[in-house]
Each structure stands twice: as structure tokens, then as C-alpha cells.
């Protein structure tokens, strides 16, 4: 507290010096004020302090002599970039937005900008900057996380508190729709958006938006007329005991359908399912809204599913109910190792530090154990293998591994989880030698950001260290290390053929045309003699910003190549990015719905995807004629690559 008071005093002193300076000397004192602003803005409380001075900024000469001096000339579309820039510009932009808020709220009258004009300006600023209001966990957000980002998020927290979100309700709903379509396992960001949107239910938003907000509110709360009568879960459960089978069936279908439409789970749904599991098991399929395959799987494994619900489905772990439904429909329990693997987890002796980590992942974890959390996490991963995200960690390789194993080798995954959780060690064999994770340090994420699903919390630290060790062992072989590392790390089904853009020794781009032709000849149905993709293909892409600027390398998985509803070939891929519909510049924007995507998939037109590709695996015995790929196709892709990430490299063709 003393530090905060000291910072406020220092800011006040700097402000008074600027305020009292002669007009010709104002610029001499501005920098001191900006330095103190930077320190205060690191906290939300500090931004609140700054706002108290905002009505005096112009009088004091805060903006004098700079491009922010006249607020009537400010443009909302420039705010995002300005707030991210290192140095003075981001600080002055923050102060400028606080001045505009002061005008909008009637605390300061400006001769050129009315309160209504300021409100309209700030509404547009908020609509264009939802990434600051609801921070993302995307690859771009992780790479570009900075002190400037933290200050901007504090600013927008104040803007949301002081302004209404009515003007951005449409944009907010678009974001919720876009994120729920991806069916992520971690839904905290979505729930925060819904919580903010609920504030608009009693405002003057139009009726269609109100209904959509209400739909999401209901999906995560009291969905049915009966549940709306009972604020307490215990009272709702007592009511369930009194209901007829017909009433229970209606209640079950309502919750089940809502869960399947939104991918979100109401706590009342958990109360209902746990009650049915004990008293009316025949209605559980309706409560999960299972299709025919899912209902058959439940019937075949009724005893196990009954136990899984008792162990894993609780109020804090409610989102795993959706994972359970999808797992049943995927038929995962028919894999021989899965049922015994799940049973072993129920009473597994988890290491104390790992148990604490699992429980800390849930703020409302009273009444549940680490085993409850772990089993719940496994249900989500087995049900939503494309919903696994890396969070704010550079661990896309590990997240990709969990996804691949969930789909194609769940038995192997269920072997690794207890070894990590109970023994604190997993082992992989690389070129005849065993690598133990417990003997390794470092990795790409030695300090793991903990906002992850339970399975990732258990396995990613081990996988991260092992992958890094494998890379270290082959990094001086004169070629891309991933050529040798990916097959033993992910599985022997990863093909041994390997195509890459970069020369390993020089990092120059060599024979780009040949690279493009090879990918077409091995992956595009019109050029690869009809060979279908049997297993997902782990590939590397160059991630770019909305301006096409190179951000870094990223590991994703090609799930399939197919025609979209319009008849255009697209690449459908899994991106462990938490939000996979990023804007990569040049009009290249991965889509997550509307183009034939399955849950969790992203997609791009084939040529756009290739323009961001830098490495891939292929089966050398299953490829077509690379020379048949038209020159104009190659040239089109090369232009996109050269004018985006390719600007960072020397091209030798």
C-alpha cells in the first residue's frame, strides 16, 4: 500500500510541475509525467488514479505539441496499434482515451468534442478492441504479451466499468458465437463474455440480440422454468425427486439440447444428471442428448459410465459433462485399453504437488478431490480432442501430442497420465535410448502458465522437456530436427518423408516452388492420385499478424483435406491456439464454422494454407506428379509468402 501511495504522490508532483510550467516550457516536463503514468498504469487502481486527473489534462498541457492535442482528429481504428507500441506513444494514447472518457461522462467539456461524440468514439474503440476487454490466449497474444498489453487491459477494464456495452453488443455476440463454435475445453473467456453480455438484458439492445444473450445466459444458468424456481441447487434436487418421469424427461431434453447447441454446461444440468444417474439412469441418454451411437456406447458400458459420472461430474467440473457426451459418441470406450485405464485413474495415488496444482485450477473446488478433477479432465480430452489448447505457453508441440493421442491412441494417453501424476516421470524411447522426463530441466515452458485443462497440467511439463531434449540431440545433423523427432515423439504412423522451406544451415528459402509442388502432389486430391490422409499430419506454419508480419513458428495438425459446401478444396486443421480464427493478413483468415468444419477444426482454402506452411511430413510412396502443378498456382502462393513472412528471409531459387 505504501508503494502505491508513493507512486500517486510522484505522479501528483509531476502533474503539478507540468501544470505550473510556462507554455513554452510544457514539453520539458511532459516526459516526467509520462514516466510516472507508465508506473501507475501497471495496475487497474493506478489507471483509476489517472482518470481522476483526466479532466485537467488539456489545461496542464499533457498533449501540447503532439498529434493527440486535438481530440476531434483522433481515429478509433488506430488505438489498438498505438496502445501496443513500446515507448511514449502507448502511454500518451492511454491518457488520450482517459480524456475522451472524461468528456463522454460529462466531467470535462471540450469545445470541439461533445459528450455524445466522445461516447460514439469510445463505443467504436471498444468494439474494435475486444481482445483487450476479454484477453485472448492465442499464439499472437502469447508472443506479443508485454507491459503495454497489461496497461491497455487495465484501461479497457475502466472503460467497461464507466461505459455501457450496448453499442458493442453485436460484436460481443459475434465473438461468443465464434468461440463456442470451436468447442474449447477451457471456457473461462466465453463465460466472462456471457457475464458481461448479461448486463445488457435490461438495456435497450434490440430484441434479436436480447434473445441471443438470454439463450447463452440460460445455457449456463437456470435454463428451464422449473430450475428458475430454485436459486439453491439442493432445493432443485429435492424438486427433481417429486417430478414424474415425463416431467424429468422434458427437463432432461431441455438441458441436453442446450448443451449440445452451445457447448456450455449449466450447473443445474449437473445436479440433474447426478440425480438421474442414481435414480433414473434410463434418462441419462436424454440428458446428454446422445445420438444413436452414443446411446449404444452408454448402454454397453453402463456400469463404468455410472461410476464416471459419480467421480467426475461435479459443479466445479461441470464442463466435463459435454466431454462425456462427446466421448460416448466417439465410441472411445470400445477401445480395449480405455475402460481399465479410466478405472485406474479413479483411485490413483496422485503426487501431493500435482494434486495441489489440479485443485488450484478450480477456484470453487470445495468438496472435490484431485482424482475428481483428473478424471473430469480426461473425459474432456477424450471427448474433445480438438478442444485442447496451449494457453499462454509456447507448448504447441505438447498440446498437439495430446490431441493426436486422444484421437488415435487413447490407450497410450491413459498410460502416460498415471505415470506423470503418480510417479512424476514419463519415459519415451528415442533412437534406442530411453529418455526420462524427471531427469530433465528446462524446456520451452519451465514456468508453466496454469490456466490449462487438467490433462495438460499433468502431462505438458513432462512432454515439453522430452521434446526439447529430443531436439537437442539432433540439432547439429545439418537438417531440420523435426524430421527425426516427430515420428518417435508422436507415433510411428507419422510418415518419414519430410518437406521444408528453409535451408537448415543458412535459414535461406530454397526451391520454394519445389516445396509447394511437393505438398500439392502429396496432399491435394487433384494431384496426389487420390491418396487420402489416414492419420493427422503434424506440420509447421509461419504465424503472421493481421498485417502479414511474421510472428513465429507454430505447430498444428492437418486433420483432412476435403471440398467445402461450395466445392472448393480446403485444408481442415487443428490449431492448439485457444482461438483458431485469427486474421493472418492478406485476407487470409482461418474459419471455424460455415465451411464444413467439424467441432474444433479451422480451415482455409488450400492455396492460402500452403502460403503459411514451412514444414510437413509425407509418405514418399503415396505421391503424385509434382510437375503437374500449374505454374500460376505456385506463383500465386509464392507471392503471398514473399509479401508476408517471407520478407524476413533471403530467397534463393
N, C-alpha and C positions, 0 to 999 in steps of 0.2 A: 504494500500500500504506500509506503514511504517513497518508493521508486516512482510510482505513478504521480504522486503529488509533486515530486521534484520535476518530473517531465512537464507537468502542467505549468509550474512556475517558470521553467525555462522557456516554454512556448509563450507565455504571457509577456515575459521580458522581451523576447524577440519581436513579438507583435507590437508592443508599445514603442520600441525603438523605431520600427518601420513607420508606425502611425505618426510619430512625432517628428520624423525626418522631413527636411525641406523637400519640395517637389523634385528639385534637381538631384537630390541625393537618395531618392527612394530605392533605386536599383542597387545601391551599395548595401542595403540591409535586407533585400529580398532573399538572398541565398541563405542567410542565417535562419530566416523564418522557414524556408523550405526544408532545411536540415531538421529543425525541430518538428515540423509537420511529419516528416518521414518516420521519426521515432514514435510519435503519438499514434499514427495511423496503423501501427502494427497490431493494435488491439481495437476491438469494437468500442470499448469505453473511450479510447483515445479519439476515435472518429466522432463520437458524441461530443467530446470537448471541442473539437474543431468546429463542429456545426454551431456551437454557441457563439462563435465569432463570425459566422458566415455573413451576417447582415452588415458587417463592418469592413469586409474585405476590400471593396472598391474605395471606400473612404481612406483606408490605410495605405492603398497603393499596392496591394498584393499582385495585381495583374498588370500594373502600369508598364507600358513599353513592350508588351508581349502580345502574341496572337489571341490570347484569351481576354484581352481587355474589354472588347465589345461582345457581350453575351448574345446579342442578336445575330451574330455571324457564326455561332457555333453549330456544328453539324453532328447529329446523333450517331451517324454511321462511322465517325472517326473515333468515338470514345473508346471502344474496345481495344483497338491497337494502341492508342495513346496511353491507356492505363497499364499496358503490358511492357512498355518501353522502359529500359533502365535509365535512371538519372532523373533530372529535374522535370521532364515532360510529364511523366506519370504522376508526380506529386502535384504539379500545378493543375493537371486535369482533374484530379480528385478534389482539390479546393474549388475549382470551377463548378463541378457538379454540386457541391455543397452550397455554393452561392445560388445556383439555379433552384435548388430545393428551398432555400430561404425565400426566394421570390415566389415560388409556387405556393408556399404556405402562408404568404402574406406578412412575413417577418421583415421583408425588405422590399421597397418599391423602387423599380428601375424605370427610367424614362423611356427606354426602348423595348423593354420586355415586360408584358403584363403577367399577372399570376396565371391566367389561362394559357398564355403562350408557353410559360415555363412548365406548366403541368403537361401540356401536349408534348413538349420536348422530352421531358423525363419519362413519360409513358413510352415514347418511341425508344429511348435509351434502354429502358428495362426490357422491352420486347426483343431488342437486339442483343441483350446480354444475359440471357437465362443461364448461361454457363457460369456466370458469377453469382447469380442468385441461388442456383442449385448446382454446386460444383460437380464436375464430371470426374470420372475415373478412367478416362480414355488414355490412349498412348500419347496423344498430343498434350493432354493436361498433365500427365506424369512427367514428360520430358521438359515441358516449359514451366513447371511449378517454380515459383520464385517469390521473393519478398514483395514484388509488385502485385502478384496474384493475390497474396494474402491481404494486402491493403485494399485492393479492389473488392474483394469479397466482403470486407468489413464495411466499405462504402455502400454496397448494394443491400446489405443487411439493414442499414439505416434507411435507405430509400424505400424498402419494402415496408418497414415499420411506419414510416411517415406518410407514404402514398398508398393509394388503393391499387389492387392488381386488376381491376375491372378492364382497363384498357388492354391488358396483355392476356386476357382470359383465353382468347382464341389460340394464341401462340402457346400458352401453358397447356391447353388441352391437346394440341398437336404433339407436344413433347411427351405427354403422358401416353398418348396413343402409340407414338413411335417406340417408346421404351418398353411398354408392356407387350408389344408385338414381338419383341426379341426374347421374351420369356426368360429373363435372367434369374439366377438363383438368389442373388442378393438384390433386394427390392427397397432398400432404405431410401434411395434417392427418389424413387417413384412415390413412396408413401409420404415423403416430405412434400412433394409437389401436390399430392392429393390433399394433404392437410392445409396447405396454403390456398388451394383452389376452393376448399370448403368455406373459406371466409367470404366467398363471392355468392354463396347460396342465397343470402338475404340482401344482395345488392341489385343493381339494375342491369345485370347481364341479360342478354336475350334468352328466350325460352329454350331454344335448342341447346345452348351452352349450359344452361341451368340443369337440364335433364341429363346431359353427359356428365357433369360434375356430380350430380346426385347418384348416378349409376356407379361411379367409382367410389364415392363415399359409402354407399350401401354395400358394395362388394367387400369392403374392408371393415364393415361395422355391422349394424343391425339391419340385415337385408330384408327380412320378412316381417309382415305385420305382427306375428307372434313374438319374434325376438325384440321388436321395438317396444313391447310392453314391459321388458325386464332389463333394467340397467345392470343388474347383478347377474353374473354367469350362474351362480348357484340357484337363483330363482328360476332362470330359464331352464336349467336342467330338471328342476322339480316339475316344471310345467310339462316337459317332454314326457315324464312318467305318466301324466294324466291324458295324453293325447291318444287318439285312435290310430290304428295302423294306416288308415287312409290319410289322416292329417300328417302323420310322420312322413309318409311317402311324398306328400306335396311339399313339405318343409325340406326334405332331402333333395328333391329335384331342383328346387329353387336355389339352394346353396351350391349344389353341384354344377348347375348350368352357369351360374355367375362365375364360379372359379374357373371353369373352362373357357369362358368368354374373355376374361380379363387376365388370367394367370395369377390372380391375387386371392388370398385366403382370409376370410373373416374369423376372428376368434370364436364367434358363436358357432361357426361351422365345425370348429374343433370340438366344442362341447357336444354338439350334435353327433358327430362321428364317434366320439368316445362312448357316448351313451348307447348308440346303435351297436357298436362293437360288443358291448356287454349284454344287451337286452334284445336287440332286433337285428342280428347280423345279416339277415336276408335283405335288409335295406341299405347296407353299406355300398353295394354297386351303384345304387341310385344317388347316394350322397356324394360319390366320387364321379358320377356322370360317366361311367365306363362304357366304352364301346363293347362289341361282342367279344373281341379278343381279350380285352381287359377283364371282363366279367368271367370268362373261362379261366383265365390265369388265376383270378382270385379264388374261384371255386376249387381249382386243383391244389391250391396252396392255402386253404382257408385257415388252418391252424397257425401257420407261420405269419400270415398277414394279420391275424388277430393279435399275435404277440408283438409284431412290429408297431401296430397302432398303439398298444399299451405302452411300449417302450419309447417310441419316437415322436408321437403326435401329441404335443402339449401346447399350451397357449404361447410360450416364447418361441417354440419351433414350428408354429402353425404353417409357415410357408412350405414345409416339407410334405404337407398333405397333397399339394399339387404334384410334387415329385413322386409320391407314392402312386398316384393315379396314372401318371405318365409311365412309370416303371412297369406297372401291371400291363399297360397297353403295348409296351415294347416287348413284353414276353421275356424279360430278363431272368425271371425265376425259373425258366425252363433250362437255363444253363446249369449243368450239374454242380459246379463249384459254388454257385451263388447262394443257395439256401443255407448250406452249412457255414459258408463264410459270414453270412449275416448273423446266424445264431451265435457264432463265436464272439462277435462284437458286443453282444448284449451284456455279457458279464466279464469282458476283457479287463484285466488289471492295468489300467492306464497310469503312466508315469505321473507323479504329482504335479510337475511343472506343466506337462501337457494338459492335464485335467484343468488346471487353473486357467490356462490360455483358452480352452474351449468354453469354459463358463463365462469368462470375461467378454467373450464375443457377443453375449446376450445380456443387455442391461437388466432385463427382467427375468433373471434366471432362478428366482426362488422356487424351490420345490422340484427342481430337476437336477439330474446328475450329469457328469461329463459323458457317461455312456449314452444317456438320452440324446445329448447334443450330437455325439459322433454318429450314432445310428441314423438320426434325422438327416444329418449331412450326407450320409451315404445314399439315403433314399433320393435326395435331391439330385445328386450327381448321377446316379444310375437312371433316374427318370428324365433328367435334363442335361445330357452330356454337352450340349452346345450352349448351356447357360452358365458354364464355369468362366469366371473372369479373373484376371491377374491383379485387379485392384490398382493401387498406386505403387506397383512393384515392377521392376524390369524382368519379370519371370514368365514371359510368354511361352518360352520353351516348356516349362514345367506345367503350366496350365494346359497347353496343347497335349502333353502326355496324358494328363488325367482325362481329358475329353476322348482321346483316341482309345485308351484302355476301357473307359466306360462303355464305348460303343462296341469294340471288337474283342476285348479280353477282360470282362468284368471279374473273372476268377483271379486273374493276375493282380488286378487292383485290390481285391479283397484279401490278397496275401500281403501286399505291401502295407496296407493301413495298420493292421495289428503290430507288424514289426516296428513301424515308426512310433506308434502310440504307446506300445508296451515296452519295447526294447530300446527305443531311442536310436535305432540303426536300421538302415536298409542296405541291401547288397545288390550290385549289378556286376556282371562279367563283361569285361571289355578286352578283346583280343587275347582271351585266355587267362586274364588276371582278374581276380575279384576286387571290387572297389567298395569299401565300407564307408558310408556317409558319416559315421561317428568319428572317423579318423581325419575328417577334412574340416577345413575352415574356409572362410571367405564366401565365394560365390557372388552372384550379381546382386543378391539381396541379403547381406549379412544382418541387416536390421529390417526385418520383415514388417511392412505395414499390415496391421492385423485386421483390417476390415475385409475379411475373406470368408468364404464358406468353410465349414468345419473340416472337410476333407483336405482342402488346400492348406489350412492351418497346420494340419498334421503332416502332410507329405511334401509340400513345396520347399521348406528349408532343406530337406534331405535331397530331393531331386535337383534343386538348384546347385548344391555343392558337387554332386556327382557329375552333372552335365559340364560344369566348369572344369572339373578335373579331367574329364574325357577330352575336352577341347585343348587343355594344356598339354596333354600327352601327344597330340598330333599337330600342333600349331606350326611346327617347323618342317613339315613334309613337302612344302612347296605347292600346296593346293588348298582349297577351301576345307577347313577341318570338318565341316558338317557332312562332307562326303562320307567320312568314316564313322562319325559319331551318331548320326541319326538312326541308322538301322539297328545297332545294338541297344541304343537308348530307348527307342520307341517300340521296336519289334522287328523280327526278321522279314515281315511282309513288306517293309519299306524297300522299294526296288533299288538296285545298286547303281543303275545309271544315274549320272548327275550332270545337270547343265547349269552354267553360271555365266554371269555377265562380266565379272571383274577378273582381271589377271591378279592372281594372289600375291605376287611379289611386288607389283607396281601399283595396284589398285586402279590401273587404267581400264577403260572399257574396250574390249577387243572383240571383233567379229560379232557385233550386236545383231546384224541381220541373220547370221547363222544361229544365234541363240533363239531368236523369235521363230525362225523356221522349224527348229527342233521342237519347240514347245507346241507349235501347231501340229507337227507330224506325230506327236505322242499324245496329244490331249484333245484336239478338235475333231469331232466326229466326221467332218467332211474331208479330213486329210490323214487320219490315223488308221484307215482301213477298218473302221468300225469297232476297234477295241474299246470296251467300256472300262471305266475306272472301277476297280473292285474294292480297293481299300482307299481311305482318305490319304491324300498325298501331302506330307509336310513340306511347305515351301517358304521361301523368304521374300518379303516385299520391302520396297522403299516407301516409308510413310511420308506423306507430304502435307503441308498446311493448305488452307483454303487458297493461298496464293501460289501453290505448287512448289513451295520451298521445301527442301529436304529436311526432314526431322530426324530420321534414323532408320535403322533396320528393325524388322518385326517378323515374328514367326506366326504363321497362320496355317490352316489346313484346307486344301481343296476337297470339298465333300463330293462334288459331282459336276459334270458339265451337261447341260440339257437346254432344250428350247424353252423359252418363256411363253406365256399365253399369246404373244404377238408373233411367235415363230422365229424369234431371234435367239441365237445361241448365247448363253450366259454361263459364267463361272459362278457356282454357288459355293461359298466358303465359310468356314468357322473362324471367327476373329475373337480371341480372348480379351477383347478391348473394353468390355463392360457396356460400351455404346458403339455399335458397329456401323452406324450410318453416318460416318464422318464425311466432311467435304474435303476431298484431296486436291482441289484446284483443277483448272482447265475443264470445268464442267463434269469432272469425274466424282460422282457421289454414290458410294455403295448404298444399295437399298435393302431394307429388311422386310418389306411387305409389298404386295401388289404385283410382283413379277414371278410368282410361282415359288417363292421361298418357303421352306419348311421352318418350323419353330427354331429360332436361334441362328438361322443362316443369314448371311449377307450375300449380295450378288452384284455383279457388274457385267455389262456386255463384254464379250470375250476379248476384244482388242483393247478395251480400256483396262481390263485386269492385267493383260500382258505388259502394258506400258509401265506398270509399277512393280513388275516381277523382277527379281535378280538371281534367284536360285530355285531349282526344283529337282525332284527325283523322277526317273522314268525307267521303264522296262525296255532295254535295248532290243529285245526280241518282239516287242509289240509297238512298232512304229511304222508310219507310212513314209511317203516320199517327200522329204523336206523341200526339194527343189520345185514341187508343185505349188508351193505357197506363193501367191501373186506378189510381184514387186510393190505394187501400190499399197497392199496390206502392210508389208514390212515398213515401207516409208512412212505411212500414217502413224504407226506405233512408234517408230524411231523419233519422229518429230515431237510426239507427246513426251517421250522420255528425255530427249535432249533439252527441251524447253522447261523441264521441271527439275527433278532430282539430278538429271544428267549435267546440269550446269556446274555441279561441284566437282566434276571429274574430267579427265583428259580422254578423249575418244580417239582410238586408233583402229581404223577399219581397213 
